[in-house]
Amino acid sequence: MTNNAVPALSQIVLHEALREALSAVEFLLSTKQPTEGCLVPLLGPTRVGKKSVARHLLSNAGAANSLLPMEDVIYCSLPPQSSGKNIYGAILGKIVGKSPRPNENASSIRDRLFRAIDQLAIKVVVIDEVNHLIERGANLAPREAADHLKTIVDETGISVIALGLPRFQKIIDENEQLRDRACATTILRPYDWQQDAERAAFADTVDVALLKLERSGLPVALDFEDIVRRLYGASGGRVPVMMRLLKLCALKKQAPQTLELADFALAARAMQQSGIPTSSFFKTEEPDEVDILRSFACTMGEAGLEFSIESLAGFDLVHGAHSA
């Protein structure tokens, strides 16, 4: 097996959209008042790269005031149907290395969390999957969820980076107190095929990825512009999805060899669990502009983000949908 291809493709690629999102978050963190906490929302569609921003922040974290190796940036993820106890417990569990006791109440967990943050001089807490607080079946009303986040920010003075789907914005919008403590929301979007600069940025990232494959003994037989169009359609403009597809291609190879269209089709079928018909972009015929753009529109629509018409293909897509 070409063991070196998958690790190479698993490295964080600081492509343009990711760099811009990371720069925006780092700027907001740098402007925070030392004694005041803040909420830094980073939202976007699923698998667009939000976690990569968090991973980059973690890789540059400083040391906490601890006898054990620990960083001053903590990453945690909320479970579905989270309660106030879950919010405090998810963070505390990452700090102390184990989850709170099942019978421990929210007040006790909260107090222990605040003491740990103070004693260890934790500076930033990244909370992933914050959209669980607004999803159907959530155990908290939006205002209650906002109050818990506001309490963490106020009582500790730390920066809380909230990662999740754009629907989390409703929690901020409906609570004026949390809104006053929140920085401007950073939206990490897929690349828009209608925009020349964004199309070029996606192509540049594909170029880097294909070079990694080639150096691992897996060159791609397809014309560069052709594979860019197909990978864009299959991913909806999301770099992590595109990279996952390439990794699946590499995993199926036992020895260095050229990757053909059929290899991409096989990998696409293996990862097909999406509103986007991924494997359809690796048929013999090239995908047309409307099909490519439909993939982007589907990704934006599923995330609750607006799709703007910026091209003739975009007009044809929307007009065709309205006529159907």
C-alpha positions in Angstrom: 0.0 0.0 0.0 1.1 3.6 -0.7 1.4 4.4 3.0 2.9 7.9 2.6 0.0 9.2 0.5 -2.7 9.3 3.1 -0.6 11.0 5.9 0.5 13.6 3.3 -3.1 14.3 2.4 -4.2 14.4 6.0 -2.0 17.4 6.8 -3.8 20.7 7.2 -3.7 22.6 3.9 -3.8 26.3 4.7 -5.7 27.2 1.5 -7.0 30.7 1.0 -10.4 30.4 2.6 -9.0 28.6 5.6 -6.2 31.2 6.0 -8.8 34.0 5.9 -11.0 32.4 8.5 -8.0 31.7 10.7 -6.7 35.3 10.3 -10.2 36.6 11.3 -10.4 34.5 14.4 -6.8 35.3 15.5 -7.5 39.0 15.0 -10.6 38.9 17.1 -8.7 37.0 19.8 -6.0 39.6 19.8 -8.4 42.5 20.2 -10.1 41.0 23.3 -9.8 43.1 26.5 -7.6 41.2 29.0 -10.2 41.1 31.8 -13.3 40.6 29.7 -14.4 37.4 28.1 -15.8 37.1 24.6 -17.6 34.7 22.2 -16.0 34.2 18.8 -18.5 32.4 16.5 -17.0 30.5 13.5 -19.8 28.9 11.6 -20.3 27.2 8.2 -21.6 24.1 6.4 -20.6 20.7 7.5 -17.1 19.5 6.5 -16.0 22.9 5.3 -12.9 23.1 7.5 -14.0 24.7 10.8 -12.2 22.0 12.8 -9.0 22.7 10.8 -9.1 26.2 12.1 -9.4 24.8 15.6 -6.6 22.3 15.0 -4.3 25.1 13.8 -5.0 27.2 16.9 -4.3 24.2 19.1 -1.0 23.6 17.4 0.1 27.1 18.3 -1.2 27.1 21.9 1.0 28.0 24.8 1.6 26.1 28.0 -0.9 26.3 30.8 0.0 26.7 34.5 0.0 23.0 35.2 2.5 20.5 36.5 1.3 18.1 33.8 1.7 18.9 30.0 -1.3 21.0 29.1 -2.1 23.8 26.7 -3.9 27.0 27.4 -6.3 26.4 24.5 -8.9 23.6 25.2 -11.0 21.9 22.5 -14.2 20.1 23.3 -17.4 19.0 21.4 -21.0 19.1 22.6 -23.1 16.0 22.4 -26.6 16.0 20.8 -29.4 17.2 23.1 -27.0 19.0 25.3 -28.0 20.5 28.7 -26.2 23.1 30.8 -24.5 20.3 32.7 -23.2 18.9 29.3 -21.8 22.3 28.4 -19.8 22.7 31.6 -18.9 19.0 31.7 -17.6 18.9 28.1 -15.1 21.6 28.9 -14.1 20.3 32.3 -13.6 16.8 31.0 -11.0 18.0 28.6 -9.2 20.0 31.3 -9.1 17.3 34.0 -8.9 14.3 31.6 -12.2 12.6 32.6 -15.9 13.3 32.5 -17.7 14.5 35.6 -19.5 12.0 37.7 -23.0 11.1 36.4 -24.7 12.1 39.7 -22.8 15.5 40.0 -25.1 18.4 39.5 -24.6 21.3 37.0 -23.7 23.8 39.8 -20.9 21.7 41.1 -19.5 21.0 37.6 -19.7 24.7 36.8 -17.8 25.7 39.9 -15.1 23.1 39.4 -14.7 24.3 35.8 -14.3 27.9 36.7 -11.7 27.1 39.4 -9.7 24.9 36.9 -9.8 27.7 34.2 -8.5 30.2 36.8 -5.9 28.0 38.3 -4.5 26.7 35.0 -4.8 30.1 33.2 -6.7 28.7 30.3 -7.1 31.4 27.7 -9.3 29.9 25.0 -12.0 27.2 24.9 -13.1 25.9 21.5 -16.6 24.4 21.7 -17.5 22.4 18.6 -21.0 21.3 17.5 -22.6 24.3 19.2 -25.5 23.8 16.7 -26.7 21.0 19.0 -28.0 23.7 21.3 -30.5 24.9 18.7 -31.5 21.6 17.0 -34.8 19.9 17.4 -35.0 18.0 20.7 -32.5 20.2 22.5 -32.8 20.1 26.2 -32.3 23.8 26.5 -34.3 26.7 25.2 -32.2 29.0 23.0 -32.2 31.7 25.7 -31.1 29.2 28.4 -28.2 28.0 26.2 -27.1 31.6 25.6 -27.2 32.3 29.4 -24.8 29.4 30.0 -22.4 30.6 27.4 -22.7 34.1 28.7 -21.9 32.9 32.3 -18.8 31.1 31.1 -17.6 34.2 29.3 -18.4 36.6 32.2 -17.1 34.4 35.1 -13.8 33.3 33.6 -12.8 36.2 31.2 -11.8 33.6 28.6 -12.4 33.6 24.8 -14.9 31.0 23.7 -14.7 30.0 20.1 -18.0 28.5 19.0 -17.8 26.1 16.0 -20.9 24.8 14.3 -23.6 25.1 11.7 -25.0 28.6 10.8 -28.3 27.9 12.6 -26.4 28.6 15.9 -26.6 32.2 15.0 -30.2 32.2 16.2 -29.0 31.7 19.8 -26.9 34.9 19.5 -29.5 36.9 17.7 -32.2 36.2 20.3 -30.2 37.0 23.4 -29.1 40.6 23.6 -26.8 40.0 26.5 -24.8 37.3 24.7 -24.9 39.3 21.5 -23.2 42.2 23.3 -20.4 39.7 24.3 -20.0 38.2 20.9 -17.6 39.3 18.2 -18.7 39.5 14.6 -19.5 36.0 13.2 -17.0 34.5 10.8 -18.6 32.4 8.2 -16.4 29.8 6.5 -18.0 29.0 3.2 -17.2 26.6 0.4 -15.5 28.1 -2.6 -18.1 29.6 -5.1 -17.5 28.3 -8.6 -19.1 31.5 -10.0 -16.3 33.6 -8.6 -13.1 33.6 -10.7 -10.8 34.1 -7.7 -12.5 31.4 -5.6 -12.5 28.9 -8.5 -8.8 29.6 -8.9 -8.2 29.2 -5.2 -10.0 25.8 -5.2 -7.9 24.7 -8.3 -4.7 25.8 -6.5 -5.6 23.5 -3.5 -6.3 20.6 -5.9 -2.9 21.2 -7.5 -1.2 20.9 -4.1 -3.1 17.7 -3.3 -2.4 16.1 -6.7 1.3 16.9 -6.3 1.2 15.0 -3.0 -0.4 12.0 -4.7 2.2 12.1 -7.6 5.1 12.2 -5.1 3.6 9.1 -3.4 3.5 7.2 -6.7 -0.1 7.9 -7.6 -0.2 10.3 -10.5 -3.7 11.3 -11.9 -4.4 10.5 -15.6 -7.1 13.1 -16.1 -6.5 16.5 -17.5 -6.0 19.1 -14.7 -9.0 21.3 -15.6 -11.2 18.2 -16.0 -10.3 16.8 -12.6 -10.8 20.2 -10.9 -14.3 20.4 -12.3 -15.2 16.9 -11.2 -13.7 17.3 -7.7 -15.5 20.6 -7.2 -18.8 19.1 -8.1 -18.2 16.0 -5.9 -17.3 18.2 -2.9 -19.6 21.2 -3.4 -16.5 23.4 -3.1 -15.4 22.0 0.3 -11.7 21.3 0.5 -11.9 18.6 3.3 -14.5 16.6 1.3 -12.2 16.8 -1.8 -9.2 15.7 0.3 -11.2 12.8 1.7 -12.1 11.6 -1.8 -8.4 11.7 -2.8 -7.5 9.8 0.4 -10.0 7.1 -0.4 -8.4 6.7 -3.9 -5.0 6.3 -2.3 -6.2 3.8 0.3 -7.5 1.4 -2.4 -4.1 1.2 -4.0 -1.6 -1.5 -3.0 1.2 -0.2 -5.2 2.2 2.9 -7.1 0.0 3.3 -10.2 -1.9 5.9 -12.2 -5.3 7.0 -10.9 -8.0 6.7 -13.6 -11.5 8.1 -13.8 -12.8 4.7 -12.6 -10.7 4.9 -9.4 -12.4 8.3 -8.5 -15.8 6.8 -9.3 -15.2 3.9 -7.0 -14.0 6.2 -4.2 -16.9 8.5 -4.7 -19.4 5.6 -4.3 -17.7 4.6 -1.1 -18.2 8.0 0.5 -21.7 8.6 -0.9 -23.8 9.7 2.1 -24.8 13.2 1.0 -27.4 15.3 -0.7 -24.8 15.7 -3.5 -24.7 12.8 -6.0 -21.0 12.5 -5.6 -20.3 9.6 -7.9 -22.2 11.2 -10.8 -19.3 13.6 -11.3 -17.0 10.7 -12.3 -19.0 9.4 -15.2 -17.4 9.3 -18.6 -19.0 12.6 -19.8 -17.8 15.8 -18.2 -20.2 17.5 -15.8 -21.7 20.7 -17.1 -21.6 24.1 -15.4 -25.2 23.9 -14.0 -24.5 20.5 -12.4 -21.3 21.7 -10.9 -23.0 24.8 -9.5 -26.0 22.7 -8.2 -23.5 20.9 -5.9 -22.4 24.2 -4.4 -26.1 25.4 -4.1 -27.0 22.2 -2.3 -24.2 22.6 0.2 -25.2 26.2 0.9 -28.9 25.3 1.2 -28.4 22.4 3.6 -26.5 24.8 5.9 -29.2 27.5 5.7 -26.9 29.9 3.8 -28.0 32.0 0.8 -27.1 31.1 -2.7 -26.5 34.2 -4.8 -26.8 34.2 -8.6 -23.5 35.5 -10.0 -23.4 33.7 -13.3 -25.5 32.5 -16.2 -25.2 29.0 -14.9 -26.5 30.2 -11.6 -29.4 31.9 -13.3 -30.2 28.7 -15.2 -30.0 26.6 -12.0 -32.4 28.8 -10.1 -34.7 29.4 -13.1 -34.8 25.6 -13.8 -35.6 24.9 -10.2 -38.5 27.4 -10.2 -39.8 26.0 -13.5 -39.7 22.4 -12.3 
